[in-house]
Structures are given as structure tokens and as C-alpha cells.
Amino acid sequence: MGATAAVVVAALVQGAGGDPVGAALSLSVPAKYKRLIEDAGNTCPEVTPNLLAALLKQESGFIPGRRSRAGAEGIAQFKPSTWETAGIDANGDGRRDVWDPEDAIPSAAKHLCDIVKEVKDVPGNKQDNMLAAYNAGSGAVHKYGGVPPYRETQNYVRSISALADVPSGGKMTTTEQAATAINAASGELGTPYSWGGGNASGRSTGSCCSPNGSSGASINGFDCSGLTLYAYAQAGITLPRTAAQQYAASEPVKPGQKRPGDLVFFGSSPTSIHHVAIYVGSGYMIEAPRPGTSVRFSPVDSMSDLFAFARPVRHTNKEI
């Protein structure tokens, strides 16, 4: 299947607990598609409702009428040539309709299961290979003996794996908010860095000047704390504007207790914190790094002065 929507989140979130269908529902699946995803997500052992929901969110954002510039169609973004061989009449109305989620969602699950068989002899992580083949084709996975060295495909695999394992938390508000914040930040991947840019409503032009003299006054985007402020605003949590202030407004957690959604702070002391990102699991974070870059996923250890992990707590504007 061809390249489609913009990359969402990266990095594998390991050890996320809870029911897989519940985890899928933490991705804000539209109610009209929940049962379809739950049913189709049990087509084979390698495909779960959670994984299928993450793939559909990545591919189309659950928009059934989406058509990509590469010609991929529908909620699961099938290219016409792929649909000819992989599409099924799942709802039994006599038509194989790529624009109908009742056909396209089960077809996506079946296609994933077929891909598993096609790449079963390729070394490496089976799920990664399956997702890579969905994006770049089974031939590319065979050619490179695993996930191809295509940046888009590598990010595609990481993003879906991360979304698939974001914990739902059931009635636990903190994990639901973490999932919301991660999803919000993921939607800004590729947005340019803007010094002073970003607020609770989204990207904005910034100000002048960063320590190296860079100005964000003409750039519509986010700086590091603008991105985290925006992401958590979508979860109903108001954070202060700067990274150091956000640390003060959060509850530090021990490294062994960190979980997706926690903020990652860099600096040598609470008052010298100069950077903040959102932890997404497996040693990765989503961040607005610095002038000249864009919102992206990076290893947590890509910076040498990791100071702390901390969990945002609810504050009102008056408290801040």
C-alpha cells in the first residue's frame, strides 16, 4: 500500500496494560466504527482491535472519503490495484466498495493477515514487518530483510505501534488524558519549530529571539513548551508556558515508573531546565527540538542532560 497520511506518533510503547479493545477506544474511535474494528480486529492473531484502530487513525484519521495524493482511497487508504486483490464484500451487499467502511475495515484486517503470511520468513519483529509491508509493500520488506530504510515507512511502523499501545486506563483519568495529549502532539508532526510559538489553541507565530538569535516571529509553529502546552490543553490540563514552569507544575516520577504521556525535562537543575518533550514509550519522545527543525520523534537519550520525568497535574489558570 502506498504512502498516505502524515506521520502521527513514533516509538514502541512497551508494557502497556489493559484490554486491547479498550486501548483502541482510547484513540477516540468514532462510535460508528467501534464494533467494526472490534470484530475485524480478531481476524488473525497478529491483528488486534487496538492495532487496527491505530492503523486507521494513521491512514485516514477515520475519514472514509479521504483520497491521498498518491491515489490511496477510503478509510484504510487502499490503492486501487491493491483493492482489486484485497478488497472484500464484508457487509454482503453485493459490492466491494473501498469507500464503505463496512467493507474497507474488514478488508484492511484481512490484508494485514495476508501480509503476515507473505513476510513470515523475513527476520525481525513480525508486527513491524507486517506494518512496513502494508505501507511499502511486501517486496520491499523482503528486499531489505525487514523494515525498509525509508524514513516514512520507519516512522509509519513506529507511529502505529505507539498508538496501538497507548493505555486506555479505563476509568483512570490520568491515562486517558495522556492518550489524548499524545494523539494531539502526534497530529503536529512535521510542524516547524517556532521560538515562542504555540498556545493552548495550537500552532502560532513566535517571537524573537532564542539564545542563538533565532526568531520565530515569521514562523507558524511550536517551540518545545508550546507543543506540550497545546497537547495537554486538549486533555483538559492547563500547563504554564515555559519548560521550567511546566516542571514546577508537574509531579516528578522515578524513571522506573514513567509511562507514556509523562513530560521529559532536560537541564541541570529545576531552574535551568531548557527543554521539554512528551514521552511516548520505549525510550522515545515527541518534541519540538530547536530552530530549523520540526516536531518529530527522538530517542530520550538523544540529549545528554536528561533531568527528570514528571507527570502533569490539573491546575486552573489562577493556580498557575
N, C-alpha and C positions, 0 to 999 in steps of 0.2 A: 504494500500500500504506500502511496506517495506521501511526501511531507505535507503536513496540513497546518493546524493551528499553531500559534506562538507557543513556545515552551512555557510550561507552568512551573512546577517545582522540581527540585533535583535532590539527590541523595537518598539512600535507602534508610527508612526508619525501621530499625530492628527492635523486636521485642514488644511491639505494641500489642496490648492485650485486648480482650473483649471479642464479642461476636462479630464475625466478618461482615454480616449484613448490617449490623449496627454501625460498623466503621464506614461502610459505604454510605449509609444515610448521613453520616457526619459531613459528607461532601455537599450537603444541600441538594440532594437529588430531587428534581421536581416530582411531586406526588404521583402524577400520572404515569411516571416511568418506574416507580419503585418496584412494583410487582413484576414487571417485565424483566428488570435487572436481577431481582432475586431468583426468578425462575431460570433465566438464561445463564445466570452465573453458576449454575450447577451442571453445566453440560459435560464437563470433564474435570478431573481432579486438579488440573493445573490452572483452571479459571474459577475464580471465586466471585461472588456478587460485588465484593469490595473492589477487586481488581478491574472488573468490567465497568463499574461506575467511574473509577479513576480514568480509565481509558476514554470513555465517552466524554468526560469533562475535558480531558486534554484535547481530544479530537475536535469537538464542536461546541463545548460549553452547553451541551444538551439542546442545541438548536437544530431541529430536524430539517430545516430548509437551507442549511448552510452549504455553500459551494466554495471550495478553495480556489486560489489562483492556479493551482496545479491540476484542477479539474476533479478533485475528490468531492463526493456528494453525500449529503444526508447526515444524520446524527452520528454515524460511525465512520463517515468520510471514506467511503469506498470509491476507488477509481472505477469507471465503467467496465474496464477489462477485468478487474478483479471481481466486480459484482456479477458478471456473466457466469463465472465459475463458482463463486462462493455464496451468492445470494439465494435465499430460500423463501418460500411462501409459508412463513411461520404461523400466520393467522388464518390460513386456509381459505382465503377469499378468492383464490384462483389467480392471483397476481403476485409477482416478485417485485415489490416496489421499494427501491432504495430510499425513497423519501418518507416511507411509512415506518415509524419506529417499531411497530409491531412485527415487521419483517426484518428491519435493519439491526435491531439489538440482538435478537437470537442469531442472526447471520454473523454478526461480529463475534459472538461467543463460539459458534461452530467454526468460524475461520481460524480463531485462535487455537482451538483444539486440533484442527487440521495442521496448523503450522507446527504445533508441538511434535507431531509425527514427522514432519519434514525435516526438522532440525534436531531430532532426538540423538543423533550420533555426533553432534558438534560439541566439543568440550566447553566447559564453563557453566555458569549458572543457567539453569533451564528456563527460568522465568525471564531473565534478561534476554536470552536468545530468542524467546518467543516474541517479546515485545519489539525487539530490534527487527525481527523479520516482518512483523506487522507494519512497521514504519518503512523499512528499507528493502524488504523482500528477502525471502529465504536464500536466494542465490548469493546475496551479499554476505549473509551470516556464514554460509558455507565457505565462501571465498576467503574470508578473513579468520575463520576458525572461532567465531564468536561475534560479539557486538562489533560492527564495523567501526573504523576510525573516523566516522563522520560526526562532527560536533553536534549537529542537530539530533542524530539518532542516539548518541550517547546521553544527551540531555533529556531526550524523549523517554528513554528507559528509566533514567533516574527519577524523572518527574512523576511518572505514573507509579513507580514503586513507592515513592514517598507519599503520594496522595492515597494510594491503596492502604497504607499502613498508618495513616493518621488516626489516632484512637478516637472513638466516638464518646467514650466516657459515660454513656447512658445519661443519668441524671446529674452527673458531675459537671457543674457549670464550667469549671476551670479548663477541662479538656475540650469541651465544646467551643469555648472561646479560643483556645489555642488552635483548633482546626480552622475556625473562621479567620483568624489572623494569618495563618499560613496560606490559606487559599487567597486571601486578599493580596498579600505580598506577592504570591506567585503570579497573579494577574498583571503585575507590573514588570515582569522580567523583560529586560531589554530597554526599559525606560532610562533615559540618560541621567547621569549624576548632575545635580544642580546644587551648588553650595547655598545653603539656606532654603532649599526648595522642599516643598511638600507640607501638607497640613492634614487635618482630620478629613477633609473632603477629597483629598487626592493630590496629584502632582500639581506643582505651581512653579512660577519663576522664582529664582532665589535672590541672593544679594551679593555684595562684594565685601570682603574678599576672604578667601581661605588663607591659611598660613603661608602657602606658596604663591599667593597673589591671584589665584583663580577666582573668577566671578561667575555667579550663577544668574546674574540679572537678566540675561538674554536666553536662558535655558529653562525649558519647562520640564521639570523632573523632580527628583528627590535627592536629598543628602541622606546620610545613614539614619539619623534620628527622625527625619521627616518620614522615611519609609516605615519605621517601626511605629511611629505615632499614628500614621494613617491605618496601618494594618490592624492595630488593636482598637482603634476607634470603630472599625467595622464590627468588632466583637463587644462593643459597649463599654470599653475601658479607655479612660482618658489618661494619656501619658503627658508629661511635661515635654518641652521642646528639645532640650539638649540631651546628649548621651549621658552626661554626668547626672543631670536631674532625673533622667529615667532610671538610673541605677538607684538613686536615693528613694525613688517611688516604688521600687520593686523589692521583693523578698529574696535574698541570696539563697541558693541551694547548693549542696555539695555536688561535685562533679559526678559522683556515682548515682545521684538522684535526679539528674537533669532529664528532661523529657522534651519532645517536640513542642515548640511554641515558646520555650524559655528564651529570654534575651541573653545574648552573649556580649560581654563587655571587654574592651581592651584598654589597657593603660597600666600605670604602675601603682596607682592609689585611687581611692574614690574620687578625689578632686582632680586627678589628672586623666580621667577616662576620656578618650578621644574618639572612640568608635563603638558602635552597637550594631548587632545583627540579630536575626531570628534563627534559633537552632531548629533544624528540620529532621535530625536523626543521623545515625551512622557517621558522625564526625563532620557533617556538612551544615552549612548555614546559608540563609539567603540574605543578601546585603546590597547596599548601595556603596561601593567601595571608596571611590575617590574621584576627583575631577578627571575627565577624559575617559571614564568608564561608564558602564550602565549596570542596572540592577541585575544580579547574577547569583549563582550558587558557587560557593567556595568552601574548601576544607576549613574547618575551625582552626587548624594549626597552620594555616597559610600566613598568619601573623604571629610574631614571636612573643607578644606581650599580652596574652590572654590573662585577664584579671579575674573574671568571675562569670558564673551563670546566675541569673536571677529571674524570678517569676513575677510578672506584672500582677499587681493587685488593684482592685477597683478603688478609684478616687473620684471625687467630684471636683469640678473646676475650682470651688472655693478652697478645698483642701490643698490643691496644688498652687 
